[in-house]
Amino acid sequence: LSFQQLEAMIPVVQSQTPILLFANRASDILEIIKIAKKYHLKTIIAGACEGWMVADELKASKIPVIINPLQNAPDDFSSIGCRDDNAAILDQQKISVIISTFDTHNSRLLRQYVGNAIRAGLSAETALKSITSHPSQAFGQHDYGMVKEGSFANLVVWDGDPFELSSIAKMVFINGKLQNTHTRQDSLFEKYYHLYHSK
């Protein structure tokens, strides 16, 4: 390890910064729980395909998990126990569930991923928390992800259920300021709509 890498680990071993570890297999998740307890590490587990198998241990450890709800079939031997209601089962055990696409280029599809988790049994309340307050709390950003006095005023107002594909974001506030949501696609639509209907 380089000096910079070792230096970055200091707040981790001092329990100030969470460490993010990837594991799908139930046995690997159990090992992470043991290590986190032994060294008093703030830990977040990403993947957790077989998390439902060790839900009791995860609940006791209070370790948040990041899940891709579309990963409902094995990719390899470490994820044989994948199932689409993994997030719902973990939520029932009061485990902090975070939903992610795990792909930066697919982040625009996040609400579709959450919608699939709801279809598989995740409660609507937890679904919203899984992409707002749960990740902010897990990563120590306690002023984000909740609508309350003193929090950062980033807010989206939808015209329907945000996890329905037909819903549209009507207003977006960033740092308390209303943003212009008019896009180039809107301009093109308006241009050709008027051209077509003017004939």
C-alpha contacts under 8 A as a table, 3 or more apart, distances in Angstrom:
res1	aa1	res2	aa2	distance
1	L	5	Q	5.98
1	L	6	L	6.45
2	S	5	Q	5.16
2	S	6	L	6.29
3	F	6	L	5.12
3	F	7	E	6.00
4	Q	7	E	5.02
4	Q	8	A	6.15
5	Q	8	A	5.09
5	Q	9	M	6.56
6	L	9	M	5.20
6	L	10	I	6.93
7	E	10	I	5.50
8	A	11	P	6.84
8	A	12	V	7.63
9	M	12	V	5.05
9	M	13	V	6.34
10	I	13	V	5.44
10	I	14	Q	6.19
11	P	14	Q	4.91
11	P	15	S	6.21
11	P	16	Q	5.01
11	P	17	T	5.37
12	V	15	S	5.19
12	V	16	Q	5.82
12	V	17	T	4.81
12	V	18	P	6.06
12	V	19	I	6.34
12	V	41	L	6.75
12	V	42	K	7.35
13	V	16	Q	7.61
13	V	39	Y	7.45
13	V	40	H	7.75
13	V	41	L	6.40
14	Q	17	T	7.74
14	Q	41	L	7.76
15	S	18	P	7.05
15	S	40	H	6.52
15	S	41	L	5.33
15	S	42	K	5.69
16	Q	42	K	7.46
17	T	42	K	6.64
17	T	139	F	7.64
17	T	140	G	7.71
18	P	41	L	7.01
18	P	42	K	4.44
18	P	43	T	5.14
18	P	44	I	6.71
18	P	138	A	7.73
18	P	139	F	6.50
19	I	41	L	7.31
19	I	42	K	6.22
19	I	43	T	4.96
19	I	44	I	6.20
20	L	43	T	6.04
20	L	44	I	4.85
20	L	45	I	5.95
20	L	46	A	6.88
21	L	43	T	7.36
21	L	44	I	6.29
21	L	45	I	5.08
21	L	46	A	6.02
22	F	45	I	5.74
22	F	46	A	4.65
22	F	47	G	5.82
22	F	48	A	7.61
23	A	28	D	6.08
23	A	29	I	6.03
23	A	45	I	6.63
23	A	46	A	6.27
23	A	47	G	5.63
23	A	48	A	5.68
23	A	49	C	7.93
24	N	28	D	7.10
24	N	29	I	7.02
24	N	46	A	7.83
24	N	47	G	5.27
24	N	48	A	4.29
24	N	49	C	4.71
24	N	50	E	5.70
24	N	51	G	7.28
24	N	78	S	5.86
24	N	79	S	5.58
25	R	28	D	5.27
25	R	29	I	6.36
25	R	48	A	7.02
25	R	49	C	6.85
25	R	50	E	5.56
25	R	51	G	7.78
25	R	78	S	4.81
25	R	79	S	5.78
25	R	80	I	7.92
25	R	81	G	7.88
26	A	29	I	5.08
26	A	30	L	6.32
26	A	48	A	7.64
26	A	50	E	5.13
26	A	51	G	6.15
26	A	53	M	6.40
26	A	54	V	6.33
27	S	30	L	5.12
27	S	31	E	6.40
28	D	31	E	5.06
28	D	32	I	6.32
29	I	32	I	5.11
29	I	33	I	6.29
29	I	45	I	7.69
29	I	48	A	7.25
29	I	51	G	7.34
29	I	54	V	7.86
30	L	33	I	5.05
30	L	34	K	6.35
30	L	54	V	7.44
30	L	57	E	7.41
31	E	34	K	5.09
31	E	35	I	6.25
32	I	35	I	5.12
32	I	36	A	5.97
33	I	36	A	5.16
33	I	37	K	6.15
33	I	57	E	7.78
33	I	58	L	7.47
33	I	61	S	6.66
33	I	63	I	7.90
34	K	37	K	5.21
34	K	38	K	6.08
35	I	38	K	5.03
35	I	39	Y	6.11
35	I	41	L	7.86
36	A	39	Y	5.48
36	A	40	H	5.47
36	A	41	L	4.71
36	A	42	K	6.95
36	A	43	T	6.52
37	K	40	H	5.07
37	K	41	L	6.74
37	K	61	S	7.68
38	K	41	L	7.96
42	K	63	I	7.84
43	T	63	I	6.05
43	T	64	P	7.47
44	I	63	I	5.83
44	I	64	P	5.22
44	I	65	V	5.83
44	I	66	I	7.49
44	I	138	A	7.29
45	I	48	A	6.57
45	I	63	I	7.15
45	I	64	P	6.44
45	I	65	V	4.77
45	I	66	I	6.20
46	A	65	V	5.66
46	A	66	I	4.49
46	A	67	I	6.36
47	G	65	V	7.42
47	G	66	I	5.95
47	G	67	I	5.29
47	G	68	N	6.89
48	A	51	G	4.72
48	A	65	V	6.66
48	A	66	I	7.10
48	A	67	I	6.38
49	C	52	W	7.61
49	C	67	I	7.30
49	C	71	Q	7.51
49	C	79	S	5.82
49	C	81	G	6.72
49	C	82	C	4.93
49	C	83	R	7.32
49	C	86	N	7.13
50	E	53	M	5.53
50	E	54	V	7.37
50	E	79	S	6.56
50	E	80	I	7.83
50	E	81	G	5.31
50	E	82	C	5.77
50	E	86	N	7.65
51	G	54	V	5.43
51	G	55	A	5.97
51	G	58	L	7.73
51	G	86	N	7.01
51	G	90	L	7.35
52	W	55	A	4.97
52	W	86	N	5.59
52	W	87	A	7.92
52	W	89	I	6.09
52	W	90	L	5.96
54	V	57	E	5.46
54	V	58	L	6.32
55	A	58	L	5.05
55	A	59	K	6.01
55	A	89	I	7.82
55	A	90	L	6.04
55	A	93	Q	6.73
55	A	95	I	7.88
56	D	59	K	5.12
56	D	60	A	6.28
56	D	93	Q	7.32
57	E	60	A	5.13
57	E	61	S	6.19
58	L	61	S	5.10
58	L	62	K	6.06
58	L	63	I	5.99
58	L	64	P	7.99
58	L	95	I	6.97
59	K	62	K	5.20
59	K	63	I	7.20
59	K	93	Q	6.41
59	K	94	K	6.77
59	K	95	I	5.50
62	K	95	I	6.74
62	K	96	S	7.68
63	I	95	I	7.43
63	I	96	S	7.35
64	P	95	I	6.42
64	P	96	S	4.73
64	P	97	V	6.05
64	P	98	I	7.34
64	P	138	A	6.65
65	V	95	I	7.71
65	V	96	S	6.44
65	V	97	V	5.31
65	V	98	I	6.02
66	I	97	V	6.13
66	I	98	I	4.55
66	I	99	I	5.59
66	I	100	S	6.50
67	I	87	A	7.00
67	I	97	V	7.18
67	I	98	I	6.16
67	I	99	I	5.02
67	I	100	S	6.03
68	N	71	Q	5.62
68	N	99	I	5.92
68	N	100	S	5.48
68	N	101	T	5.82
68	N	102	F	7.11
68	N	113	Y	7.36
69	P	72	N	6.82
69	P	84	D	5.94
69	P	85	D	7.59
69	P	86	N	7.38
69	P	87	A	6.88
69	P	99	I	7.17
69	P	113	Y	6.28
69	P	114	V	7.34
69	P	116	N	6.70
69	P	117	A	5.54
70	L	84	D	6.70
70	L	113	Y	6.62
70	L	116	N	7.15
70	L	117	A	7.90
71	Q	74	P	7.61
71	Q	82	C	6.85
71	Q	83	R	7.38
71	Q	84	D	6.90
72	N	82	C	5.11
72	N	83	R	4.44
72	N	84	D	4.58
73	A	79	S	7.63
73	A	80	I	7.23
73	A	81	G	7.78
73	A	82	C	5.29
73	A	83	R	6.41
74	P	77	F	7.09
74	P	78	S	7.77
74	P	79	S	4.87
74	P	80	I	4.76
74	P	81	G	7.00
74	P	82	C	5.87
75	D	78	S	7.80
75	D	79	S	6.20
75	D	80	I	7.60
76	D	79	S	5.74
76	D	80	I	6.79
77	F	80	I	5.53
79	S	82	C	5.59
82	C	86	N	7.48
83	R	86	N	5.70
84	D	87	A	7.62
84	D	117	A	7.33
84	D	120	A	6.14
85	D	88	A	5.15
85	D	89	I	6.24
85	D	117	A	6.96
85	D	120	A	4.98
85	D	121	G	6.26
85	D	122	L	7.45
86	N	89	I	5.27
86	N	90	L	6.28
87	A	90	L	5.21
87	A	91	D	6.04
87	A	97	V	6.57
87	A	117	A	6.74
87	A	122	L	6.36
88	A	91	D	5.07
88	A	92	Q	6.24
88	A	117	A	7.26
88	A	118	I	7.93
88	A	120	A	6.97
88	A	121	G	5.28
88	A	122	L	4.21
88	A	123	S	7.27
89	I	92	Q	5.19
89	I	93	Q	6.70
89	I	122	L	7.92
90	L	93	Q	5.17
90	L	94	K	6.63
90	L	95	I	5.47
90	L	96	S	7.81
90	L	97	V	7.12
91	D	94	K	4.93
91	D	95	I	5.31
91	D	96	S	6.82
91	D	97	V	6.50
91	D	122	L	7.12
91	D	126	T	7.43
92	Q	95	I	7.47
96	S	130	S	7.76
96	S	134	H	6.33
97	V	126	T	7.85
97	V	130	S	5.65
97	V	134	H	6.83
98	I	129	K	7.85
98	I	130	S	4.33
98	I	131	I	6.19
98	I	134	H	6.08
98	I	135	P	5.97
99	I	110	L	7.87
99	I	113	Y	7.58
99	I	114	V	6.72
99	I	130	S	5.55
99	I	131	I	6.19
100	S	107	S	7.83
100	S	110	L	6.60
100	S	113	Y	7.62
100	S	131	I	7.86
101	T	104	T	7.54
101	T	106	N	6.28
101	T	107	S	6.05
101	T	109	L	7.40
101	T	110	L	6.04
101	T	113	Y	7.03
102	F	106	N	7.86
102	F	107	S	7.91
103	D	106	N	5.22
103	D	107	S	6.40
104	T	107	S	5.26
105	H	108	R	7.42
106	N	109	L	5.47
106	N	110	L	7.26
107	S	110	L	5.32
108	R	111	R	7.65
109	L	112	Q	5.32
109	L	113	Y	6.50
110	L	113	Y	5.08
110	L	114	V	6.33
111	R	114	V	4.92
111	R	115	G	6.05
111	R	162	P	7.11
111	R	163	F	5.28
112	Q	115	G	4.89
112	Q	116	N	6.33
112	Q	163	F	6.26
112	Q	164	E	7.56
112	Q	165	L	7.12
113	Y	116	N	5.19
113	Y	117	A	6.49
114	V	117	A	4.99
114	V	118	I	6.36
114	V	127	A	6.21
114	V	163	F	6.70
115	G	118	I	5.07
115	G	119	R	6.28
115	G	127	A	7.99
115	G	163	F	5.05
115	G	164	E	6.92
116	N	119	R	4.90
116	N	120	A	6.31
117	A	120	A	5.05
117	A	121	G	6.50
117	A	122	L	5.52
117	A	127	A	7.50
118	I	121	G	5.12
118	I	122	L	4.41
118	I	123	S	6.11
118	I	124	A	6.45
118	I	127	A	6.82
119	R	122	L	7.13
122	L	126	T	6.86
122	L	127	A	6.44
123	S	126	T	5.37
123	S	127	A	6.05
124	A	127	A	4.90
124	A	128	L	6.41
125	E	128	L	5.51
125	E	129	K	6.49
126	T	129	K	4.87
126	T	130	S	5.89
127	A	130	S	5.09
127	A	131	I	7.19
128	L	131	I	5.87
128	L	132	T	6.38
129	K	132	T	4.89
129	K	133	S	5.07
129	K	134	H	5.49
129	K	145	G	7.87
130	S	133	S	6.84
130	S	134	H	5.30
130	S	135	P	6.76
131	I	134	H	6.61
131	I	135	P	6.33
132	T	135	P	6.15
132	T	136	S	6.53
132	T	144	Y	7.60
132	T	145	G	4.27
132	T	146	M	6.91
133	S	136	S	5.17
133	S	137	Q	5.96
133	S	142	H	7.99
133	S	144	Y	6.86
133	S	145	G	4.13
133	S	146	M	5.75
134	H	137	Q	5.33
134	H	138	A	6.06
134	H	145	G	7.65
135	P	138	A	5.05
135	P	139	F	6.15
135	P	145	G	7.91
136	S	139	F	5.39
136	S	140	G	6.12
136	S	141	Q	4.71
136	S	142	H	5.97
136	S	143	D	7.85
136	S	144	Y	5.85
136	S	145	G	5.94
137	Q	140	G	5.00
137	Q	141	Q	5.59
137	Q	142	H	5.30
138	A	141	Q	7.61
141	Q	144	Y	5.85
142	H	145	G	7.62
143	D	146	M	7.52
143	D	150	G	7.02
143	D	151	S	4.53
143	D	152	F	6.03
144	Y	151	S	5.78
144	Y	152	F	5.68
145	G	151	S	7.88
146	M	151	S	6.78
147	V	151	S	6.75
147	V	153	A	7.54
148	K	151	S	5.76
152	F	175	N	6.12
152	F	176	G	7.66
153	A	173	F	6.90
153	A	174	I	6.22
153	A	175	N	4.81
153	A	176	G	4.65
154	N	172	V	7.59
154	N	173	F	5.23
154	N	174	I	4.43
154	N	175	N	5.50
154	N	176	G	6.28
155	L	172	V	5.88
155	L	173	F	4.98
155	L	174	I	6.66
155	L	176	G	7.92
156	V	169	A	6.52
156	V	170	K	7.62
156	V	171	M	5.79
156	V	172	V	4.56
156	V	173	F	6.29
157	V	169	A	5.82
157	V	170	K	5.69
157	V	171	M	5.03
157	V	172	V	6.41
158	W	161	D	7.01
158	W	162	P	6.11
158	W	167	S	6.53
158	W	168	I	5.64
158	W	169	A	4.38
158	W	170	K	5.40
158	W	171	M	7.08
159	D	162	P	7.94
159	D	167	S	5.83
159	D	168	I	5.72
159	D	169	A	6.48
159	D	170	K	6.26
160	G	164	E	7.53
160	G	167	S	5.14
160	G	168	I	7.23
161	D	164	E	5.45
161	D	167	S	6.17
162	P	165	L	7.64
162	P	167	S	5.87
162	P	168	I	7.57
162	P	169	A	7.94
163	F	167	S	7.49
164	E	167	S	5.58
169	A	172	V	7.13
170	K	181	T	7.91
171	M	178	L	6.95
171	M	179	Q	7.27
171	M	181	T	7.32
172	V	178	L	5.83
172	V	179	Q	5.52
172	V	180	N	7.83
172	V	181	T	7.26
173	F	176	G	5.36
173	F	177	K	5.04
173	F	178	L	4.46
173	F	179	Q	5.79
174	I	177	K	5.30
174	I	178	L	6.67
174	I	179	Q	6.91
182	H	186	D	6.22
182	H	187	S	7.66
183	T	186	D	5.12
183	T	187	S	6.55
184	R	187	S	5.03
184	R	188	L	6.21
185	Q	188	L	5.13
185	Q	189	F	6.11
186	D	189	F	5.13
186	D	190	E	6.16
187	S	190	E	5.17
187	S	191	K	6.07
188	L	191	K	5.07
188	L	192	Y	6.26
189	F	192	Y	5.51
189	F	193	Y	5.78
190	E	193	Y	5.06
190	E	194	H	6.08
191	K	194	H	5.54
191	K	195	L	6.27
192	Y	195	L	4.83
192	Y	196	Y	5.96
193	Y	196	Y	5.26
193	Y	197	H	6.18
194	H	197	H	5.12
194	H	198	S	5.81
195	L	198	S	5.30
195	L	199	K	6.91
196	Y	199	K	5.89
